């Protein structure tokens, strides 16, 4: 490949998708391709897709429609659709966007260089390339990775892939397969390499990250054991993990968060709904009593912990009372923040087959009410915490105000502050001056 070849990558979805896109960029760089944010100068366009909700899928098809004109202007250009949506909708993608050169799912990201080079050789022949993305065998092996990465302050490290829970609304087992864990040696090699290149904070990733090791063959290593190993790596100063599943959130894990100095005081614990009957209907394997017990233990054992969550409204059959119970749970538990969304039917899932779907207008009204309640709680919590001093890992200039610098507290809250010195990459003590929906304005102590 020509060393001047440039590639633009679009990404939708969760942290796992973001990490997949980083892997895609590294793989393209291995064949001499430069990554660019400018579509006009790109000769390769890769779409890393998400299927958790309908909205990101609609955005993909919208962009593909727009890229039809780009392909006319760049007849030798390559368009590839990758990721979760590609895993389950490859035929539809080719049908609706025949100008796409190839489609490949979550299991075959490592094949990107071969796919791009093959598409280039076939330029002008309009030949579609597709790997066997729907093969269950392909979905249940551990994908190969570029372990040694360039310098970065924060980094995601996947420690497991897939999910065994098969919630009624969730497409993840269909797009990423069953649970399987990376070996301890491979995870530790990646973490040590990151530390050697200057990474100070790692986030361990998994669809059910605290299930790590459960299906591991041979000697079993638990998630807590892995956390203790990672905490021993010199140079790594902060450790996070996401997203845990409530059923596997053990007392041992709570103790580890309380005892390990490098483990941040932040837990993202997905609730989905605040009603036990609805949780059972969703095939979630916990009830409100268990969830609130975990929250209570975390707050009693870990001083100053921030707890965030996922909340979904409009699951088929959700009653007015069940929705009200979710609202009351949000007021009672007082999450620091939440990712909130309306249910959308995912093909191949149990909930999509049900006839008692909630009307779109009602879902939107319920979602608006939920967002208003949670945002109010978030603002109240942040305003109450004004005056407190936090440890901040500084990223650099604030995006919306370059005159300020920004970073994240251990509780995963944004702080913007002014300083005469460039503190990027440093850990500093910050006093929160004022609390806002997005985080804090602060000053260096």
C-alpha positions as CSV (number, residue, x, y, z in Angstrom):
1,X,0.0,0.0,0.0
2,X,1.1,3.5,-0.8
3,X,2.5,5.2,2.3
4,X,0.3,8.3,1.6
5,X,-2.9,6.2,1.7
6,X,-5.3,7.7,4.3
7,X,-8.2,6.2,6.2
8,X,-11.2,7.7,8.0
9,X,-12.9,5.6,10.7
10,X,-16.5,6.3,12.0
11,X,-17.5,4.8,15.3
12,X,-20.8,4.2,17.0
13,X,-21.5,2.4,20.3
14,X,-19.9,1.5,23.6
15,X,-16.4,1.5,25.0
16,X,-15.8,-1.9,23.4
17,X,-16.6,-0.4,20.0
18,X,-14.3,2.5,20.7
19,X,-11.5,0.1,21.5
20,X,-12.3,-2.0,18.4
21,X,-11.8,1.2,16.3
22,X,-8.4,1.8,18.0
23,X,-7.5,-1.7,16.9
24,X,-8.7,-1.0,13.4
25,X,-6.5,2.1,13.2
26,X,-3.5,0.2,14.4
27,X,-4.0,-2.6,11.9
28,X,-4.3,0.0,9.1
29,X,-1.2,1.7,10.2
30,X,0.7,-1.6,10.0
31,X,0.2,-1.6,6.3
32,X,1.3,2.0,5.9
33,X,-2.0,3.8,6.1
34,X,-2.4,7.1,7.9
35,X,-5.6,7.8,9.9
36,X,-7.3,11.1,9.1
37,X,-10.4,13.0,10.3
38,X,-10.9,14.6,6.9
39,X,-13.1,12.5,4.6
40,X,-12.1,14.5,1.6
41,X,-8.5,13.3,1.8
42,X,-9.4,9.7,2.7
43,X,-9.1,6.8,0.3
44,X,-10.4,4.2,2.7
45,X,-13.6,4.7,4.8
46,X,-14.4,2.2,7.6
47,X,-17.7,2.2,9.6
48,X,-17.5,0.5,13.0
49,X,-21.1,-0.1,13.8
50,X,-23.4,-0.7,16.7
51,X,-26.7,-2.7,17.0
52,X,-27.7,-2.2,20.6
53,X,-30.4,0.3,19.4
54,X,-32.0,1.2,16.1
55,X,-30.8,4.8,16.1
56,X,-27.1,4.1,15.4
57,X,-28.1,1.6,12.7
58,X,-30.2,4.3,11.0
59,X,-27.2,6.6,11.2
60,X,-25.0,4.0,9.5
61,X,-27.5,3.6,6.6
62,X,-27.8,7.4,6.3
63,X,-24.0,7.8,6.1
64,X,-23.8,5.0,3.6
65,X,-26.3,6.8,1.4
66,X,-24.2,9.9,1.6
67,X,-21.0,7.9,0.8
68,X,-22.5,6.9,-2.5
69,X,-21.6,10.3,-3.9
70,X,-18.1,10.0,-2.2
71,X,-17.6,6.7,-4.1
72,X,-18.4,8.4,-7.4
73,X,-15.8,11.1,-6.7
74,X,-13.3,8.4,-5.4
75,X,-13.9,5.4,-7.8
76,X,-10.9,3.6,-6.4
77,X,-11.8,4.3,-2.8
78,X,-12.7,1.5,-0.4
79,X,-15.7,1.4,1.9
80,X,-15.9,-1.2,4.6
81,X,-18.6,-1.8,7.2
82,X,-17.4,-3.5,10.4
83,X,-18.6,-4.4,13.9
84,X,-21.9,-5.4,15.5
85,X,-24.4,-4.3,12.8
86,X,-22.2,-5.9,10.2
87,X,-22.2,-9.1,12.1
88,X,-26.0,-9.6,11.8
89,X,-27.1,-7.5,8.8
90,X,-24.5,-8.0,6.1
91,X,-26.9,-9.0,3.4
92,X,-29.1,-6.0,4.0
93,X,-26.1,-3.7,4.0
94,X,-25.0,-5.0,0.6
95,X,-28.5,-4.7,-0.7
96,X,-29.1,-1.2,0.4
97,X,-25.6,0.1,-0.3
98,X,-24.1,-1.9,-3.2
99,X,-21.2,0.6,-3.3
100,X,-19.8,-1.0,-0.1
101,X,-16.7,-3.0,-0.8
102,X,-16.7,-5.4,2.1
103,X,-18.6,-6.2,5.3
104,X,-16.9,-8.0,8.3
105,X,-18.2,-8.7,11.8
106,X,-16.8,-8.4,15.3
107,X,-14.8,-11.7,15.0
108,X,-12.7,-10.7,12.0
109,X,-11.3,-7.2,12.7
110,X,-7.8,-8.6,12.4
111,X,-8.6,-9.4,8.7
112,X,-9.0,-5.7,7.8
113,X,-5.6,-5.2,6.1
114,X,-6.3,-8.2,3.8
115,X,-9.9,-7.0,3.1
116,X,-8.8,-3.5,2.2
117,X,-5.9,-4.6,0.0
118,X,-8.2,-7.1,-1.8
119,X,-10.8,-4.5,-2.4
120,X,-8.2,-2.2,-3.9
121,X,-7.0,-4.9,-6.3
122,X,-10.6,-5.4,-7.4
123,X,-11.3,-1.7,-7.9
124,X,-13.7,-1.2,-10.7
125,X,-15.1,-4.7,-10.6
126,X,-17.6,-3.8,-7.9
127,X,-17.0,-7.2,-6.1
128,X,-18.4,-7.5,-2.6
129,X,-16.3,-9.3,-0.1
130,X,-17.8,-10.7,3.1
131,X,-16.4,-13.0,5.7
132,X,-18.6,-15.7,7.3
133,X,-19.8,-13.3,9.9
134,X,-22.8,-15.4,11.0
135,X,-20.8,-18.4,11.9
136,X,-21.3,-19.3,15.6
137,X,-17.8,-20.9,15.6
138,X,-16.3,-17.6,14.4
139,X,-18.1,-15.7,17.1
140,X,-16.7,-17.9,19.9
141,X,-13.0,-17.6,19.5
142,X,-10.8,-14.9,21.0
143,X,-10.0,-12.3,18.3
144,X,-6.3,-11.5,17.8
145,X,-5.2,-8.1,18.9
146,X,-2.4,-5.5,18.4
147,X,-1.2,-5.7,22.0
148,X,1.7,-3.1,21.8
149,X,0.2,0.3,21.3
150,X,1.7,3.8,21.1
151,X,1.7,6.3,24.0
152,X,-1.6,7.3,25.4
153,X,-2.6,8.6,28.8
154,X,-5.7,6.4,29.2
155,X,-6.4,3.1,27.5
156,X,-9.1,0.5,27.3
157,X,-8.1,-3.2,27.8
158,X,-10.7,-5.8,26.8
159,X,-10.4,-8.8,29.2
160,X,-13.3,-10.8,27.9
161,X,-15.8,-10.9,25.0
162,X,-19.4,-11.8,24.6
163,X,-22.2,-12.5,27.0
164,X,-24.1,-15.5,28.3
165,X,-27.2,-13.7,29.8
166,X,-29.5,-13.4,26.8
167,X,-31.6,-10.6,28.1
168,X,-34.8,-10.4,26.1
169,X,-33.9,-7.0,24.6
170,X,-30.2,-7.4,24.0
171,X,-28.5,-8.3,20.7
172,X,-25.0,-8.6,22.2
173,X,-24.8,-12.5,22.3
174,X,-25.8,-12.5,18.6
175,X,-23.2,-9.9,17.7
176,X,-20.3,-10.8,20.0
177,X,-21.0,-14.4,20.9
178,X,-20.8,-16.2,24.2
179,X,-18.6,-15.3,27.2
180,X,-14.9,-16.0,26.7
181,X,-11.9,-14.6,28.7
182,X,-8.5,-13.6,27.5
183,X,-5.6,-15.3,29.2
184,X,-4.1,-13.6,32.3
185,X,-0.7,-13.6,30.6
186,X,-2.0,-11.8,27.5
187,X,-3.9,-9.2,29.5
188,X,-0.9,-8.5,31.7
189,X,1.4,-8.3,28.7
190,X,-0.9,-5.6,27.3
191,X,-1.1,-3.7,30.5
192,X,2.7,-3.7,31.1
193,X,3.3,-2.6,27.5
194,X,0.8,0.3,28.0
195,X,2.6,1.3,31.3
196,X,6.0,1.3,29.6
197,X,4.7,3.7,27.0
198,X,3.3,6.1,29.5
199,X,-0.3,5.0,30.1
200,X,-1.4,6.0,33.6
201,X,-5.0,4.8,33.6
202,X,-6.5,1.6,32.2
203,X,-10.1,0.6,32.0
204,X,-10.8,-3.2,31.9
205,X,-13.6,-3.9,29.5
206,X,-16.2,-6.7,29.1
207,X,-19.9,-7.0,28.4
208,X,-20.1,-8.6,31.9
209,X,-16.6,-7.7,33.0
210,X,-16.9,-9.2,36.5
211,X,-17.7,-12.6,35.0
212,X,-14.0,-12.8,33.9
213,X,-12.5,-16.2,34.2
214,X,-15.8,-18.2,34.8
215,X,-15.5,-20.2,31.6
216,X,-11.7,-20.1,31.4
217,X,-10.2,-23.6,30.8
218,X,-7.4,-24.8,32.9
219,X,-6.4,-22.8,36.0
220,X,-9.2,-20.4,37.0
221,X,-8.4,-16.8,37.6
222,X,-11.1,-14.6,39.1
223,X,-11.8,-11.0,38.2
224,X,-10.7,-9.9,41.6
225,X,-7.5,-11.8,41.2
226,X,-6.9,-10.1,37.9
227,X,-7.6,-6.7,39.4
228,X,-4.9,-7.3,42.1
229,X,-2.4,-8.3,39.4
230,X,-3.0,-5.2,37.3
231,X,-2.7,-3.0,40.4
232,X,0.8,-4.3,40.9
233,X,2.0,-3.0,37.5
234,X,4.4,-0.1,38.0
235,X,3.4,3.0,36.1
236,X,-0.4,2.3,36.1
237,X,-1.8,4.7,38.7
238,X,-5.6,4.3,38.1
239,X,-7.7,1.3,37.3
240,X,-11.4,1.2,36.2
241,X,-13.7,-1.5,34.9
242,X,-16.9,-1.6,32.9
243,X,-19.5,-2.9,32.8
244,X,-20.1,-5.3,35.7
245,X,-23.3,-7.4,36.0
246,X,-25.1,-7.2,39.3
247,X,-25.5,-10.9,39.9
248,X,-21.7,-11.4,39.9
249,X,-20.9,-8.3,42.0
250,X,-19.4,-10.1,45.0
251,X,-18.5,-8.9,48.4
252,X,-14.9,-9.8,47.5
253,X,-15.1,-7.3,44.6
254,X,-16.5,-4.6,46.9
255,X,-13.6,-5.2,49.3
256,X,-11.1,-4.9,46.4
257,X,-12.5,-1.5,45.5
258,X,-12.2,-0.4,49.1
259,X,-8.7,-1.8,49.6
260,X,-6.8,-1.4,46.3
261,X,-5.4,2.2,46.2
262,X,-5.3,2.2,42.4
263,X,-8.9,1.1,41.9
264,X,-11.0,4.2,41.3
265,X,-14.0,5.0,43.4
266,X,-16.5,4.7,40.6
267,X,-18.8,1.8,39.5
268,X,-21.1,1.8,36.5
269,X,-23.7,-0.8,37.5
270,X,-26.5,-1.3,34.9
271,X,-30.0,-1.4,36.5
272,X,-32.1,-1.2,33.3
273,X,-35.4,-0.9,35.2
274,X,-36.5,-0.1,38.7
275,X,-39.1,-2.8,39.1
276,X,-38.4,-6.4,40.0
277,X,-41.2,-7.9,38.0
278,X,-40.0,-6.0,34.9
279,X,-36.5,-7.1,35.5
280,X,-37.7,-10.7,35.6
281,X,-39.6,-10.1,32.4
282,X,-36.4,-8.8,30.8
283,X,-34.6,-12.0,31.9
284,X,-32.3,-10.0,34.2
285,X,-31.0,-12.3,36.9
286,X,-31.4,-10.0,39.9
287,X,-34.2,-8.0,41.6
288,X,-34.4,-4.6,43.2
289,X,-33.5,-6.0,46.6
290,X,-30.2,-7.5,45.4
291,X,-29.3,-4.4,43.4
292,X,-29.9,-2.0,46.2
293,X,-28.0,-4.2,48.6
294,X,-25.0,-4.0,46.4
295,X,-25.3,-0.2,46.2
296,X,-25.6,0.0,50.0
297,X,-22.5,-2.1,50.5
298,X,-20.5,0.0,48.0
299,X,-21.5,3.2,49.7
300,X,-20.7,1.9,53.2
301,X,-17.4,0.4,52.3
302,X,-16.0,2.9,49.7
303,X,-15.9,6.5,50.9
304,X,-16.9,9.0,48.2
305,X,-17.8,6.4,45.6
306,X,-19.8,7.5,42.5
307,X,-22.3,5.1,41.1
308,X,-23.7,5.4,37.6
309,X,-26.1,3.2,35.7
310,X,-28.0,2.3,32.5
311,X,-31.8,2.8,32.4
312,X,-34.1,1.6,29.6
313,X,-37.8,2.5,29.4
314,X,-40.5,1.1,27.1
315,X,-39.7,-2.6,27.3
316,X,-42.6,-4.6,25.9
317,X,-45.4,-4.9,28.5
318,X,-44.0,-2.1,30.7
319,X,-46.9,-0.8,32.7
320,X,-47.4,2.7,34.0
321,X,-46.8,1.5,37.6
322,X,-43.6,-0.3,36.6
323,X,-42.4,2.9,35.0
324,X,-43.3,4.9,38.1
325,X,-41.3,2.3,40.1
326,X,-38.3,3.1,37.9
327,X,-38.8,6.8,38.6
328,X,-39.0,6.2,42.3
329,X,-35.9,4.0,42.3
330,X,-33.9,6.8,40.6
331,X,-35.0,9.2,43.3
332,X,-34.3,6.7,46.0
333,X,-30.9,5.4,44.8
334,X,-29.6,8.7,43.6
335,X,-27.2,7.7,40.8
336,X,-24.4,10.2,40.1
337,X,-25.4,9.9,36.4
338,X,-27.1,7.6,34.0
339,X,-27.2,6.6,30.4
340,X,-30.9,6.6,29.6
341,X,-32.6,5.4,26.4
342,X,-35.9,4.1,25.0
343,X,-36.2,0.4,24.1
344,X,-36.1,-0.4,20.4
345,X,-36.8,-3.9,19.0
346,X,-33.6,-5.8,18.0
347,X,-34.2,-8.5,15.3
348,X,-33.5,-11.9,16.7
349,X,-34.3,-11.1,20.3
350,X,-37.2,-12.3,22.4
351,X,-38.6,-8.9,23.2
352,X,-38.8,-8.0,19.5
353,X,-41.2,-10.9,18.9
354,X,-43.8,-9.7,21.5
355,X,-47.0,-8.1,20.5
356,X,-47.3,-5.8,23.5
357,X,-44.9,-3.2,22.2
358,X,-45.1,0.3,23.8
359,X,-46.2,3.1,21.4
360,X,-43.3,5.3,20.4
361,X,-45.0,8.5,21.7
362,X,-45.4,6.9,25.1
363,X,-41.8,5.7,25.2
364,X,-40.6,9.2,24.3
365,X,-42.8,10.8,27.0
366,X,-41.5,8.4,29.7
367,X,-37.9,8.9,28.6
368,X,-38.2,12.7,28.8
369,X,-39.6,12.4,32.3
370,X,-36.9,10.0,33.4
371,X,-34.1,12.2,32.0
372,X,-35.5,15.2,33.8
373,X,-35.6,13.4,37.1
374,X,-32.1,11.9,36.8
375,X,-30.5,15.2,35.5
376,X,-32.0,16.9,38.6
377,X,-30.4,14.4,40.9
378,X,-27.1,14.7,39.1
379,X,-27.1,18.5,39.4
380,X,-28.0,18.3,43.1
381,X,-25.2,15.8,43.9
382,X,-22.6,17.8,42.0
383,X,-23.7,21.1,43.6
384,X,-23.5,19.5,47.1
385,X,-19.9,18.3,46.4
386,X,-18.7,21.8,45.6
387,X,-15.8,22.7,48.0
388,X,-14.4,19.1,48.1
389,X,-10.9,18.3,46.9
390,X,-10.4,15.7,44.2
391,X,-7.5,13.9,42.6
392,X,-7.6,14.8,38.9
393,X,-5.8,13.2,36.0
394,X,-5.4,16.1,33.5
395,X,-6.1,15.4,29.8
396,X,-5.2,18.8,28.5
397,X,-7.1,21.7,27.0
398,X,-10.9,21.7,27.5
399,X,-12.7,21.0,24.2
400,X,-15.2,23.9,24.4
401,X,-12.9,26.3,26.1
402,X,-9.2,25.9,25.2
403,X,-8.3,28.5,27.8
404,X,-9.1,26.0,30.4
405,X,-7.7,22.5,31.1
406,X,-9.8,19.4,31.8
407,X,-9.5,16.0,33.4
408,X,-11.4,13.3,35.2
409,X,-11.6,12.7,38.9
410,X,-11.3,9.2,40.3
411,X,-15.1,9.3,40.5
412,X,-15.2,9.7,36.7
413,X,-16.4,13.3,36.9
414,X,-15.1,16.1,34.6
415,X,-13.4,19.1,36.1
416,X,-12.5,22.2,34.0
417,X,-10.0,24.6,35.5
418,X,-7.6,27.4,34.7
419,X,-3.9,27.2,35.2
420,X,-0.9,29.1,34.0
421,X,1.0,25.8,33.6
422,X,0.4,23.0,31.2
423,X,-0.6,20.1,33.4
424,X,-1.5,17.6,30.8
425,X,-0.7,14.0,31.8
426,X,-0.2,15.0,35.5
427,X,-2.2,14.0,38.5
428,X,-3.1,17.1,40.6
429,X,-5.3,18.1,43.5
430,X,-8.4,20.1,42.5
431,X,-11.0,21.9,44.6
432,X,-14.5,21.9,43.0
433,X,-15.7,25.5,43.0
434,X,-19.1,24.9,41.5
435,X,-21.1,21.8,40.5
436,X,-22.9,21.5,37.2
437,X,-24.7,18.8,35.1
438,X,-21.5,18.0,33.3
439,X,-19.2,18.1,36.3
440,X,-17.3,20.8,38.1
441,X,-15.5,24.1,37.6
442,X,-12.4,23.9,39.8
443,X,-9.1,25.3,40.9
444,X,-5.7,23.8,41.6
445,X,-5.1,23.3,45.3
